[in-house]
Amino acid sequence: MSDLIIVTVSGVDNVGIVAKVTATMAEYTVNIEDIKQTLMQGHFVMFMLCDISKSDYSFKEIKEALTNCGKEMGMEVWIQKKEIVDNMHKI
């Protein structure tokens, strides 16, 4: 089983989004493998490929922490296991 996850953050642009999300990731020992972000007419979108293999926390705990981080900022945050996303595209 893969320890890679895909994190998507979306919402109205504001100061500190990347800082808050990445601080939560660091707290949960989540390593960012790749990151892309863009701003579309004031709408912030960020995609990250992350490795959770060195984390002492479960996928569920990491997902909950990142989701709560997003809620605190008024952002939508989705967290999925990469292998599930990969399998969805095979169908």
Phi and psi restraints in degrees (range 20) as a CNS / XPLOR table:
assign (resid 1 and name C) (resid 2 and name N)
       (resid 2 and name CA) (resid 2 and name C) 1.0 -80.3 20.0 2
assign (resid 2 and name N) (resid 2 and name CA)
       (resid 2 and name C) (resid 3 and name N) 1.0 146.1 20.0 2
assign (resid 2 and name C) (resid 3 and name N)
       (resid 3 and name CA) (resid 3 and name C) 1.0 -103.0 20.0 2
assign (resid 3 and name N) (resid 3 and name CA)
       (resid 3 and name C) (resid 4 and name N) 1.0 21.0 20.0 2
assign (resid 3 and name C) (resid 4 and name N)
       (resid 4 and name CA) (resid 4 and name C) 1.0 -94.9 20.0 2
assign (resid 4 and name N) (resid 4 and name CA)
       (resid 4 and name C) (resid 5 and name N) 1.0 138.4 20.0 2
assign (resid 4 and name C) (resid 5 and name N)
       (resid 5 and name CA) (resid 5 and name C) 1.0 -127.9 20.0 2
assign (resid 5 and name N) (resid 5 and name CA)
       (resid 5 and name C) (resid 6 and name N) 1.0 157.0 20.0 2
assign (resid 5 and name C) (resid 6 and name N)
       (resid 6 and name CA) (resid 6 and name C) 1.0 -114.1 20.0 2
assign (resid 6 and name N) (resid 6 and name CA)
       (resid 6 and name C) (resid 7 and name N) 1.0 126.2 20.0 2
assign (resid 6 and name C) (resid 7 and name N)
       (resid 7 and name CA) (resid 7 and name C) 1.0 -115.6 20.0 2
assign (resid 7 and name N) (resid 7 and name CA)
       (resid 7 and name C) (resid 8 and name N) 1.0 128.0 20.0 2
assign (resid 7 and name C) (resid 8 and name N)
       (resid 8 and name CA) (resid 8 and name C) 1.0 -119.5 20.0 2
assign (resid 8 and name N) (resid 8 and name CA)
       (resid 8 and name C) (resid 9 and name N) 1.0 130.2 20.0 2
assign (resid 8 and name C) (resid 9 and name N)
       (resid 9 and name CA) (resid 9 and name C) 1.0 -122.3 20.0 2
assign (resid 9 and name N) (resid 9 and name CA)
       (resid 9 and name C) (resid 10 and name N) 1.0 131.8 20.0 2
assign (resid 9 and name C) (resid 10 and name N)
       (resid 10 and name CA) (resid 10 and name C) 1.0 -147.1 20.0 2
assign (resid 10 and name N) (resid 10 and name CA)
       (resid 10 and name C) (resid 11 and name N) 1.0 141.7 20.0 2
assign (resid 10 and name C) (resid 11 and name N)
       (resid 11 and name CA) (resid 11 and name C) 1.0 161.4 20.0 2
assign (resid 11 and name N) (resid 11 and name CA)
       (resid 11 and name C) (resid 12 and name N) 1.0 -173.8 20.0 2
assign (resid 11 and name C) (resid 12 and name N)
       (resid 12 and name CA) (resid 12 and name C) 1.0 -66.7 20.0 2
assign (resid 12 and name N) (resid 12 and name CA)
       (resid 12 and name C) (resid 13 and name N) 1.0 132.6 20.0 2
assign (resid 12 and name C) (resid 13 and name N)
       (resid 13 and name CA) (resid 13 and name C) 1.0 -62.5 20.0 2
assign (resid 13 and name N) (resid 13 and name CA)
       (resid 13 and name C) (resid 14 and name N) 1.0 142.3 20.0 2
assign (resid 13 and name C) (resid 14 and name N)
       (resid 14 and name CA) (resid 14 and name C) 1.0 -157.0 20.0 2
assign (resid 14 and name N) (resid 14 and name CA)
       (resid 14 and name C) (resid 15 and name N) 1.0 161.4 20.0 2
assign (resid 14 and name C) (resid 15 and name N)
       (resid 15 and name CA) (resid 15 and name C) 1.0 -69.3 20.0 2
assign (resid 15 and name N) (resid 15 and name CA)
       (resid 15 and name C) (resid 16 and name N) 1.0 135.2 20.0 2
assign (resid 15 and name C) (resid 16 and name N)
       (resid 16 and name CA) (resid 16 and name C) 1.0 92.8 20.0 2
assign (resid 16 and name N) (resid 16 and name CA)
       (resid 16 and name C) (resid 17 and name N) 1.0 4.6 20.0 2
assign (resid 16 and name C) (resid 17 and name N)
       (resid 17 and name CA) (resid 17 and name C) 1.0 -60.6 20.0 2
assign (resid 17 and name N) (resid 17 and name CA)
       (resid 17 and name C) (resid 18 and name N) 1.0 -53.6 20.0 2
assign (resid 17 and name C) (resid 18 and name N)
       (resid 18 and name CA) (resid 18 and name C) 1.0 -61.2 20.0 2
assign (resid 18 and name N) (resid 18 and name CA)
       (resid 18 and name C) (resid 19 and name N) 1.0 -42.6 20.0 2
assign (resid 18 and name C) (resid 19 and name N)
       (resid 19 and name CA) (resid 19 and name C) 1.0 -60.4 20.0 2
assign (resid 19 and name N) (resid 19 and name CA)
       (resid 19 and name C) (resid 20 and name N) 1.0 -44.5 20.0 2
assign (resid 19 and name C) (resid 20 and name N)
       (resid 20 and name CA) (resid 20 and name C) 1.0 -69.2 20.0 2
assign (resid 20 and name N) (resid 20 and name CA)
       (resid 20 and name C) (resid 21 and name N) 1.0 -42.3 20.0 2
assign (resid 20 and name C) (resid 21 and name N)
       (resid 21 and name CA) (resid 21 and name C) 1.0 -65.8 20.0 2
assign (resid 21 and name N) (resid 21 and name CA)
       (resid 21 and name C) (resid 22 and name N) 1.0 -46.6 20.0 2
assign (resid 21 and name C) (resid 22 and name N)
       (resid 22 and name CA) (resid 22 and name C) 1.0 -70.0 20.0 2
assign (resid 22 and name N) (resid 22 and name CA)
       (resid 22 and name C) (resid 23 and name N) 1.0 -30.1 20.0 2
assign (resid 22 and name C) (resid 23 and name N)
       (resid 23 and name CA) (resid 23 and name C) 1.0 -64.6 20.0 2
assign (resid 23 and name N) (resid 23 and name CA)
       (resid 23 and name C) (resid 24 and name N) 1.0 -40.5 20.0 2
assign (resid 23 and name C) (resid 24 and name N)
       (resid 24 and name CA) (resid 24 and name C) 1.0 -64.2 20.0 2
assign (resid 24 and name N) (resid 24 and name CA)
       (resid 24 and name C) (resid 25 and name N) 1.0 -42.0 20.0 2
assign (resid 24 and name C) (resid 25 and name N)
       (resid 25 and name CA) (resid 25 and name C) 1.0 -61.5 20.0 2
assign (resid 25 and name N) (resid 25 and name CA)
       (resid 25 and name C) (resid 26 and name N) 1.0 -43.5 20.0 2
assign (resid 25 and name C) (resid 26 and name N)
       (resid 26 and name CA) (resid 26 and name C) 1.0 -62.5 20.0 2
assign (resid 26 and name N) (resid 26 and name CA)
       (resid 26 and name C) (resid 27 and name N) 1.0 -40.1 20.0 2
assign (resid 26 and name C) (resid 27 and name N)
       (resid 27 and name CA) (resid 27 and name C) 1.0 -60.7 20.0 2
assign (resid 27 and name N) (resid 27 and name CA)
       (resid 27 and name C) (resid 28 and name N) 1.0 -33.1 20.0 2
assign (resid 27 and name C) (resid 28 and name N)
       (resid 28 and name CA) (resid 28 and name C) 1.0 -100.1 20.0 2
assign (resid 28 and name N) (resid 28 and name CA)
       (resid 28 and name C) (resid 29 and name N) 1.0 12.8 20.0 2
assign (resid 28 and name C) (resid 29 and name N)
       (resid 29 and name CA) (resid 29 and name C) 1.0 55.1 20.0 2
assign (resid 29 and name N) (resid 29 and name CA)
       (resid 29 and name C) (resid 30 and name N) 1.0 48.5 20.0 2
assign (resid 29 and name C) (resid 30 and name N)
       (resid 30 and name CA) (resid 30 and name C) 1.0 -101.9 20.0 2
assign (resid 30 and name N) (resid 30 and name CA)
       (resid 30 and name C) (resid 31 and name N) 1.0 124.9 20.0 2
assign (resid 30 and name C) (resid 31 and name N)
       (resid 31 and name CA) (resid 31 and name C) 1.0 -97.0 20.0 2
assign (resid 31 and name N) (resid 31 and name CA)
       (resid 31 and name C) (resid 32 and name N) 1.0 129.5 20.0 2
assign (resid 31 and name C) (resid 32 and name N)
       (resid 32 and name CA) (resid 32 and name C) 1.0 -84.1 20.0 2
assign (resid 32 and name N) (resid 32 and name CA)
       (resid 32 and name C) (resid 33 and name N) 1.0 119.1 20.0 2
assign (resid 32 and name C) (resid 33 and name N)
       (resid 33 and name CA) (resid 33 and name C) 1.0 -89.5 20.0 2
assign (resid 33 and name N) (resid 33 and name CA)
       (resid 33 and name C) (resid 34 and name N) 1.0 -36.5 20.0 2
assign (resid 33 and name C) (resid 34 and name N)
       (resid 34 and name CA) (resid 34 and name C) 1.0 -153.4 20.0 2
assign (resid 34 and name N) (resid 34 and name CA)
       (resid 34 and name C) (resid 35 and name N) 1.0 146.8 20.0 2
assign (resid 34 and name C) (resid 35 and name N)
       (resid 35 and name CA) (resid 35 and name C) 1.0 -145.1 20.0 2
assign (resid 35 and name N) (resid 35 and name CA)
       (resid 35 and name C) (resid 36 and name N) 1.0 136.8 20.0 2
assign (resid 35 and name C) (resid 36 and name N)
       (resid 36 and name CA) (resid 36 and name C) 1.0 -134.9 20.0 2
assign (resid 36 and name N) (resid 36 and name CA)
       (resid 36 and name C) (resid 37 and name N) 1.0 138.2 20.0 2
assign (resid 36 and name C) (resid 37 and name N)
       (resid 37 and name CA) (resid 37 and name C) 1.0 -144.5 20.0 2
assign (resid 37 and name N) (resid 37 and name CA)
       (resid 37 and name C) (resid 38 and name N) 1.0 155.3 20.0 2
assign (resid 37 and name C) (resid 38 and name N)
       (resid 38 and name CA) (resid 38 and name C) 1.0 -151.8 20.0 2
assign (resid 38 and name N) (resid 38 and name CA)
       (resid 38 and name C) (resid 39 and name N) 1.0 162.7 20.0 2
assign (resid 38 and name C) (resid 39 and name N)
       (resid 39 and name CA) (resid 39 and name C) 1.0 -124.5 20.0 2
assign (resid 39 and name N) (resid 39 and name CA)
       (resid 39 and name C) (resid 40 and name N) 1.0 120.7 20.0 2
assign (resid 39 and name C) (resid 40 and name N)
       (resid 40 and name CA) (resid 40 and name C) 1.0 -120.7 20.0 2
assign (resid 40 and name N) (resid 40 and name CA)
       (resid 40 and name C) (resid 41 and name N) 1.0 104.7 20.0 2
assign (resid 40 and name C) (resid 41 and name N)
       (resid 41 and name CA) (resid 41 and name C) 1.0 49.5 20.0 2
assign (resid 41 and name N) (resid 41 and name CA)
       (resid 41 and name C) (resid 42 and name N) 1.0 48.5 20.0 2
assign (resid 41 and name C) (resid 42 and name N)
       (resid 42 and name CA) (resid 42 and name C) 1.0 83.5 20.0 2
assign (resid 42 and name N) (resid 42 and name CA)
       (resid 42 and name C) (resid 43 and name N) 1.0 0.6 20.0 2
assign (resid 42 and name C) (resid 43 and name N)
       (resid 43 and name CA) (resid 43 and name C) 1.0 -104.2 20.0 2
assign (resid 43 and name N) (resid 43 and name CA)
       (resid 43 and name C) (resid 44 and name N) 1.0 118.0 20.0 2
assign (resid 43 and name C) (resid 44 and name N)
       (resid 44 and name CA) (resid 44 and name C) 1.0 -86.2 20.0 2
assign (resid 44 and name N) (resid 44 and name CA)
       (resid 44 and name C) (resid 45 and name N) 1.0 133.5 20.0 2
assign (resid 44 and name C) (resid 45 and name N)
       (resid 45 and name CA) (resid 45 and name C) 1.0 -135.7 20.0 2
assign (resid 45 and name N) (resid 45 and name CA)
       (resid 45 and name C) (resid 46 and name N) 1.0 131.3 20.0 2
assign (resid 45 and name C) (resid 46 and name N)
       (resid 46 and name CA) (resid 46 and name C) 1.0 -136.9 20.0 2
assign (resid 46 and name N) (resid 46 and name CA)
       (resid 46 and name C) (resid 47 and name N) 1.0 134.7 20.0 2
assign (resid 46 and name C) (resid 47 and name N)
       (resid 47 and name CA) (resid 47 and name C) 1.0 -119.2 20.0 2
assign (resid 47 and name N) (resid 47 and name CA)
       (resid 47 and name C) (resid 48 and name N) 1.0 135.4 20.0 2
assign (resid 47 and name C) (resid 48 and name N)
       (resid 48 and name CA) (resid 48 and name C) 1.0 -135.0 20.0 2
assign (resid 48 and name N) (resid 48 and name CA)
       (resid 48 and name C) (resid 49 and name N) 1.0 138.5 20.0 2
assign (resid 48 and name C) (resid 49 and name N)
       (resid 49 and name CA) (resid 49 and name C) 1.0 -102.4 20.0 2
assign (resid 49 and name N) (resid 49 and name CA)
       (resid 49 and name C) (resid 50 and name N) 1.0 121.8 20.0 2
assign (resid 49 and name C) (resid 50 and name N)
       (resid 50 and name CA) (resid 50 and name C) 1.0 -128.9 20.0 2
assign (resid 50 and name N) (resid 50 and name CA)
       (resid 50 and name C) (resid 51 and name N) 1.0 151.7 20.0 2
assign (resid 50 and name C) (resid 51 and name N)
       (resid 51 and name CA) (resid 51 and name C) 1.0 -110.4 20.0 2
assign (resid 51 and name N) (resid 51 and name CA)
       (resid 51 and name C) (resid 52 and name N) 1.0 124.9 20.0 2
assign (resid 51 and name C) (resid 52 and name N)
       (resid 52 and name CA) (resid 52 and name C) 1.0 -108.7 20.0 2
assign (resid 52 and name N) (resid 52 and name CA)
       (resid 52 and name C) (resid 53 and name N) 1.0 13.4 20.0 2
assign (resid 52 and name C) (resid 53 and name N)
       (resid 53 and name CA) (resid 53 and name C) 1.0 -64.6 20.0 2
assign (resid 53 and name N) (resid 53 and name CA)
       (resid 53 and name C) (resid 54 and name N) 1.0 -27.7 20.0 2
assign (resid 53 and name C) (resid 54 and name N)
       (resid 54 and name CA) (resid 54 and name C) 1.0 -94.4 20.0 2
assign (resid 54 and name N) (resid 54 and name CA)
       (resid 54 and name C) (resid 55 and name N) 1.0 -0.3 20.0 2
assign (resid 54 and name C) (resid 55 and name N)
       (resid 55 and name CA) (resid 55 and name C) 1.0 -79.7 20.0 2
assign (resid 55 and name N) (resid 55 and name CA)
       (resid 55 and name C) (resid 56 and name N) 1.0 143.5 20.0 2
assign (resid 55 and name C) (resid 56 and name N)
       (resid 56 and name CA) (resid 56 and name C) 1.0 -85.7 20.0 2
assign (resid 56 and name N) (resid 56 and name CA)
       (resid 56 and name C) (resid 57 and name N) 1.0 -1.0 20.0 2
assign (resid 56 and name C) (resid 57 and name N)
       (resid 57 and name CA) (resid 57 and name C) 1.0 -101.3 20.0 2
assign (resid 57 and name N) (resid 57 and name CA)
       (resid 57 and name C) (resid 58 and name N) 1.0 154.3 20.0 2
assign (resid 57 and name C) (resid 58 and name N)
       (resid 58 and name CA) (resid 58 and name C) 1.0 -79.1 20.0 2
assign (resid 58 and name N) (resid 58 and name CA)
       (resid 58 and name C) (resid 59 and name N) 1.0 163.0 20.0 2
assign (resid 58 and name C) (resid 59 and name N)
       (resid 59 and name CA) (resid 59 and name C) 1.0 -54.2 20.0 2
assign (resid 59 and name N) (resid 59 and name CA)
       (resid 59 and name C) (resid 60 and name N) 1.0 -43.7 20.0 2
assign (resid 59 and name C) (resid 60 and name N)
       (resid 60 and name CA) (resid 60 and name C) 1.0 -61.1 20.0 2
assign (resid 60 and name N) (resid 60 and name CA)
       (resid 60 and name C) (resid 61 and name N) 1.0 -42.7 20.0 2
assign (resid 60 and name C) (resid 61 and name N)
       (resid 61 and name CA) (resid 61 and name C) 1.0 -66.8 20.0 2
assign (resid 61 and name N) (resid 61 and name CA)
       (resid 61 and name C) (resid 62 and name N) 1.0 -40.8 20.0 2
assign (resid 61 and name C) (resid 62 and name N)
       (resid 62 and name CA) (resid 62 and name C) 1.0 -65.1 20.0 2
assign (resid 62 and name N) (resid 62 and name CA)
       (resid 62 and name C) (resid 63 and name N) 1.0 -44.5 20.0 2
assign (resid 62 and name C) (resid 63 and name N)
       (resid 63 and name CA) (resid 63 and name C) 1.0 -59.6 20.0 2
assign (resid 63 and name N) (resid 63 and name CA)
       (resid 63 and name C) (resid 64 and name N) 1.0 -43.8 20.0 2
assign (resid 63 and name C) (resid 64 and name N)
       (resid 64 and name CA) (resid 64 and name C) 1.0 -64.5 20.0 2
assign (resid 64 and name N) (resid 64 and name CA)
       (resid 64 and name C) (resid 65 and name N) 1.0 -42.4 20.0 2
assign (resid 64 and name C) (resid 65 and name N)
       (resid 65 and name CA) (resid 65 and name C) 1.0 -63.9 20.0 2
assign (resid 65 and name N) (resid 65 and name CA)
       (resid 65 and name C) (resid 66 and name N) 1.0 -43.7 20.0 2
assign (resid 65 and name C) (resid 66 and name N)
       (resid 66 and name CA) (resid 66 and name C) 1.0 -70.5 20.0 2
assign (resid 66 and name N) (resid 66 and name CA)
       (resid 66 and name C) (resid 67 and name N) 1.0 -37.1 20.0 2
assign (resid 66 and name C) (resid 67 and name N)
       (resid 67 and name CA) (resid 67 and name C) 1.0 -63.2 20.0 2
assign (resid 67 and name N) (resid 67 and name CA)
       (resid 67 and name C) (resid 68 and name N) 1.0 -43.9 20.0 2
assign (resid 67 and name C) (resid 68 and name N)
       (resid 68 and name CA) (resid 68 and name C) 1.0 -65.4 20.0 2
assign (resid 68 and name N) (resid 68 and name CA)
       (resid 68 and name C) (resid 69 and name N) 1.0 -37.8 20.0 2
assign (resid 68 and name C) (resid 69 and name N)
       (resid 69 and name CA) (resid 69 and name C) 1.0 -59.1 20.0 2
assign (resid 69 and name N) (resid 69 and name CA)
       (resid 69 and name C) (resid 70 and name N) 1.0 -44.9 20.0 2
assign (resid 69 and name C) (resid 70 and name N)
       (resid 70 and name CA) (resid 70 and name C) 1.0 -62.3 20.0 2
assign (resid 70 and name N) (resid 70 and name CA)
       (resid 70 and name C) (resid 71 and name N) 1.0 -43.9 20.0 2
assign (resid 70 and name C) (resid 71 and name N)
       (resid 71 and name CA) (resid 71 and name C) 1.0 -60.5 20.0 2
assign (resid 71 and name N) (resid 71 and name CA)
       (resid 71 and name C) (resid 72 and name N) 1.0 -40.2 20.0 2
assign (resid 71 and name C) (resid 72 and name N)
       (resid 72 and name CA) (resid 72 and name C) 1.0 -61.5 20.0 2
assign (resid 72 and name N) (resid 72 and name CA)
       (resid 72 and name C) (resid 73 and name N) 1.0 -29.3 20.0 2
assign (resid 72 and name C) (resid 73 and name N)
       (resid 73 and name CA) (resid 73 and name C) 1.0 -97.6 20.0 2
assign (resid 73 and name N) (resid 73 and name CA)
       (resid 73 and name C) (resid 74 and name N) 1.0 -2.6 20.0 2
assign (resid 73 and name C) (resid 74 and name N)
       (resid 74 and name CA) (resid 74 and name C) 1.0 74.5 20.0 2
assign (resid 74 and name N) (resid 74 and name CA)
       (resid 74 and name C) (resid 75 and name N) 1.0 27.5 20.0 2
assign (resid 74 and name C) (resid 75 and name N)
       (resid 75 and name CA) (resid 75 and name C) 1.0 -110.9 20.0 2
assign (resid 75 and name N) (resid 75 and name CA)
       (resid 75 and name C) (resid 76 and name N) 1.0 154.3 20.0 2
assign (resid 75 and name C) (resid 76 and name N)
       (resid 76 and name CA) (resid 76 and name C) 1.0 -89.5 20.0 2
assign (resid 76 and name N) (resid 76 and name CA)
       (resid 76 and name C) (resid 77 and name N) 1.0 132.0 20.0 2
assign (resid 76 and name C) (resid 77 and name N)
       (resid 77 and name CA) (resid 77 and name C) 1.0 -130.6 20.0 2
assign (resid 77 and name N) (resid 77 and name CA)
       (resid 77 and name C) (resid 78 and name N) 1.0 127.7 20.0 2
assign (resid 77 and name C) (resid 78 and name N)
       (resid 78 and name CA) (resid 78 and name C) 1.0 -119.1 20.0 2
assign (resid 78 and name N) (resid 78 and name CA)
       (resid 78 and name C) (resid 79 and name N) 1.0 136.9 20.0 2
assign (resid 78 and name C) (resid 79 and name N)
       (resid 79 and name CA) (resid 79 and name C) 1.0 -129.2 20.0 2
assign (resid 79 and name N) (resid 79 and name CA)
       (resid 79 and name C) (resid 80 and name N) 1.0 125.3 20.0 2
assign (resid 79 and name C) (resid 80 and name N)
       (resid 80 and name CA) (resid 80 and name C) 1.0 -135.7 20.0 2
assign (resid 80 and name N) (resid 80 and name CA)
       (resid 80 and name C) (resid 81 and name N) 1.0 150.1 20.0 2
assign (resid 80 and name C) (resid 81 and name N)
       (resid 81 and name CA) (resid 81 and name C) 1.0 -72.0 20.0 2
assign (resid 81 and name N) (resid 81 and name CA)
       (resid 81 and name C) (resid 82 and name N) 1.0 135.3 20.0 2
assign (resid 81 and name C) (resid 82 and name N)
       (resid 82 and name CA) (resid 82 and name C) 1.0 -60.1 20.0 2
assign (resid 82 and name N) (resid 82 and name CA)
       (resid 82 and name C) (resid 83 and name N) 1.0 -38.6 20.0 2
assign (resid 82 and name C) (resid 83 and name N)
       (resid 83 and name CA) (resid 83 and name C) 1.0 -63.2 20.0 2
assign (resid 83 and name N) (resid 83 and name CA)
       (resid 83 and name C) (resid 84 and name N) 1.0 -32.6 20.0 2
assign (resid 83 and name C) (resid 84 and name N)
       (resid 84 and name CA) (resid 84 and name C) 1.0 -69.2 20.0 2
assign (resid 84 and name N) (resid 84 and name CA)
       (resid 84 and name C) (resid 85 and name N) 1.0 -43.6 20.0 2
assign (resid 84 and name C) (resid 85 and name N)
       (resid 85 and name CA) (resid 85 and name C) 1.0 -61.6 20.0 2
assign (resid 85 and name N) (resid 85 and name CA)
       (resid 85 and name C) (resid 86 and name N) 1.0 -44.6 20.0 2
assign (resid 85 and name C) (resid 86 and name N)
       (resid 86 and name CA) (resid 86 and name C) 1.0 -59.5 20.0 2
assign (resid 86 and name N) (resid 86 and name CA)
       (resid 86 and name C) (resid 87 and name N) 1.0 -43.5 20.0 2
assign (resid 86 and name C) (resid 87 and name N)
       (resid 87 and name CA) (resid 87 and name C) 1.0 -68.7 20.0 2
assign (resid 87 and name N) (resid 87 and name CA)
       (resid 87 and name C) (resid 88 and name N) 1.0 -32.1 20.0 2
assign (resid 87 and name C) (resid 88 and name N)
       (resid 88 and name CA) (resid 88 and name C) 1.0 -64.2 20.0 2
assign (resid 88 and name N) (resid 88 and name CA)
       (resid 88 and name C) (resid 89 and name N) 1.0 -31.2 20.0 2
assign (resid 88 and name C) (resid 89 and name N)
       (resid 89 and name CA) (resid 89 and name C) 1.0 -84.1 20.0 2
assign (resid 89 and name N) (resid 89 and name CA)
       (resid 89 and name C) (resid 90 and name N) 1.0 -6.6 20.0 2
assign (resid 89 and name C) (resid 90 and name N)
       (resid 90 and name CA) (resid 90 and name C) 1.0 -85.0 20.0 2
assign (resid 90 and name N) (resid 90 and name CA)
       (resid 90 and name C) (resid 91 and name N) 1.0 -21.2 20.0 2
